[in-house]
């Protein structure tokens, strides 16, 4: 049975992924990840120049080392990622490996039902149609939080997107971290279209370990993912430090990105993406701030 999508044979699949990886020149990371702890200027990241705000290293008592990168979205920002405050890795050719961040996402407390997204993601600027499906490539892996619903995590894997037609190839999962319930798991080929029938390997685990009182906007949490030719595995940590797997995607390999990518983090205003509990896309009238304690990159 199909459901409405939100606007937002395994051995052969893995072999196909390996073949694509060979073609585009991505090889698995061979060393432990590197970590940017945001104690000063970074050799790994720069501002993209997006006009929505500013970023700077500040003291923060809840950061592991007492310092964090503050990303401040200014009042009344232009909607869309183009109006974000944003950083990107200087190296745009990262591939398979482990990525992540320890972050306190944007807090909209006191501003009502505003639309603000905090994103951590890989992104390829090569939008050719290398996979030959007639839709421009959009290789991207996202971890996102809407500030109006900070107990819900949105995880998305993209391979294609056409701004002109709304055609996409993406699969998304939304998780209520307070209850551990998976609220949404959907592969879609058109923005606003129907979810495709589920296939093996794309909806695991069926639930996650709940974290009592979880609030991404008032607490620092780590959000990690490991990107490989035949899988993308997302996780966070429980209060006792143990690993809490959020999504172990092992569905069709042609739904996994394969192009060299930058790693990026941003805060931006959405006027069209509502959380699952109702409309929340008003323009923020006050500054909205996220704090990044650390960012993890593959070597």
N, C-alpha and C positions, 0 to 999 in steps of 0.2 A: 504493500500500500504506500502511496506517495503522500508526503506532507509538504506544506508550503515552506519554502526556504526563506530565511531572513535576508534583507538587503546586506546586509553584510556578506588458482593454480600457482602457488607461491614460488616454487623453484624457478619457473620460467619468468616470473615477474622480476625476481632478483637478478637473473641473468640479463634480462633486458636493461635493468638499471645499470648494471656494470658496463654494458656495451655503450649506453649513452654517456656514462661517466668518462669512458675512454675517449669518446669523440670530442667532448668539450674540455678535456684536460684536467678534470678534478681528480685528485687522489686523496685517499683518507689521510687525516692528520696522523703523524707518526710520533708525536711527543705530547707531553702533558700540556693542557691549556695554559695560556698566560692570563694574568689577572691585572686589570687597571684598578687601583684602589682609590683614585681620585683624591690625592693629597696635594696636587699642584697641576701644572701644565702637563698634558698627556702627550707622549710620543705616538700614540696609536689613534687618537680621535681628534676631530676638529669640528667646529660649527659648520653647518651646511649653508649658513647665511639666510635661512628661512626667517621671515620678518616678524614672527609672532611673539618674540620675547628674547630672553637672554639666559646664558648659563655661566656659572662661576662656582669655584670651589669655596665652600663655607664650612664653618664648624657646626657639628651636629652631635648632640650628646648620645643619640641612639645608634650612630654609625660605629662600626667595629673599631675603627682607629680614630674616632672623633671628628672625621672630616667626610664631606660628601659633595657631590656635584649637584648644585641647585639648578633646576630647569624651571624657569618662571614664565608662564604664559601671561601676557599682559591683558588688561581688561578689554572687552569688546573686540576680540580677535576676528579676523576674516575666517569664515568656515572652510574646512578642508585641510588636508595635510600641507598644502602650499602656504597656509597661514600659521604653521607650527613654530615652536621653538624646537630645535633639532640638532643632534650631533650624528656624525657618521665616521666610520673607520677610514683612516687614510688609505689603507689597502683595500681595494675593491675586488680582490681576487680570492677571497676566502672560499673554502669548500667544505667538504665533510669534516665533522669534528664536533666538539662540545662548545656551546655558547650559553650565555646567561647573564643574569644581573641580580644584585641584591638591591632592592629599591623600595621606597615608599611612594606610591603612585599619587597622582594629583588629588588633592582634597578639596571638594566643593562645598564643604559644610557651611551652612548659612546662606547659600546662594540659590536655594530652591532646586528645580528640576533642570539644571543646565546640562549641556552636552559637551563633555570633555573626555578625550581619550588619551591614555598613557600607553605608548607602544614601545616594544622591544622586538627587533626583527632583522632578519637577513633580507637583502634586496638586490636583485640584479638589474643593471641599467640596460641590458641587452634585450630589447623587445622585438627582435626578429622572430619569425615563426619557425624556429628550428625543429619543433616537433611535428610540423606539417599538418596541424589540425584546423588551419584557417583562422585562428585567433592569435593576436600578438602574445608572445610569451611574457609572463609576469612571475618570475621565480621569486618566491617570498615565503618565509616562515615567521609567523607572528605570535607574540604573547601580548594581549591587550586587556585593559581594564577600563570600564566606563565609570566615571566618578560618581554617577548617580546610583550605582549598584556595586559598591566596592568589595562585596563578598563573592562576586562572580568573576571567574577567569574565562577569557575568550582565547582559544588557541586555533590558529588557522594555517593551513598549508595551501599555497597557491601555485599554479603553473601557468595560467593564462588569464588575460583580462583585456577587453576592448572598451575603452571609455566611450567610443562612438555608439556602440550597439548594446553595451551591458552584458555581452557574452563573457563568461568566465569559465574557469575550471578551478574549483577550490573546494576544500572540505574543512568544516569548522566544528569545533566542540566547545560548549559552554558548561561550566561546572560551578555549582554552588558549594563553595569550600566550607561553609558552616555545617552543611548536612552531608557532604560527599556525593550528592546526587548529580548525575550527568543530565543536564536540562535539555541538551540539544546536541545532535551529532549528525551532520548533513553534508552530503556532496551535491553541488549544484553546478549547472552549466549556464545559467542565466540569472542575473541579479533579480530577486523577487520571484524566481521560478520555483518549481517543485523540487523537493529533495529526491535524488535518485534512490532506487531500491538499494538497501545496504548490501555490502559484499563482505566476504570473510576478511578479517584482519583490520577493519577500519574503526571498530568501536570497542576497543579494549583499553583499560578494564571497564566493566559495566558500571562501577562506582569507585570512588576513591576514599581514602581515610579522611573523615571530617576533622577540621581544626576548629575547636570551640572559639567563638568570638572573632573569627577571622575578619580582618578589615584591611585591605591592601592600601588604603589611603591614610591610615593612622599607624600602621605597623610596618617595619621593614620585613620583607620576605625575599627569599631567593627563588627565582624562576629560571629553570635551566632546560636546555634541550640538546639532544645528540642527534645530529643529522648524518645519515648514512645512505648509500645507494638504494637500499631496500627497506628503510625504516626511518621514522622520526619519533624519538621518545622524549616526552616532556616530564619534568618532575619538579617538586618543591621539597621542603623539609618539614617534618612534623615538629612539634614543640620540643621533643626530646632529641632532635637532630637527625632522626632516621629519615631515609628517603621515602617520599610519597609519590608514586608514579601517577601522573595525571592523564597521560595518553600514550599508549605504545602503538603507534600507527604502523601497521604492516600489511596494508591493503595493496592495490595495484601500484606497481612501481612507477607507472607513467603519471601518477598523481603526486609524485615527489619532485621537488626542484633538482636540477642538475647543473645549473650554470654558476660560474664564479660570481661571488656576491660581496657587497659591503655589509657591515653589521651596524645597525642604526638604533637610536632611541629618540623618542619625541613626545611632545605633549601638544594636542591640537583640539580645536573646537569642531564638533560635528553638529550640523543642523538637520541630520536625516537618520542617524543610527540611534534607535531607541533601545534601552535595556529591556529585559524580558518582563519587567513588572509595570510597564506602561511608558507613555511619552516622557522624554527628558532630553530635549535638544535646544533649550533656550540658550541664548548667548550669555556667557559669563560677564558680569559687570565689574568684577573685582579680579585682581591677579590670582592665578591658580598655579600652585607650585608642587613639583615632584622632587624627591631627593634620591640620588643614586649613590649608594655606598660603594659598590664595586661592579665591574663589568668584565665578563669572561670571554676570551677569544681563543680559537684554536691556534696552534703554532703553524 
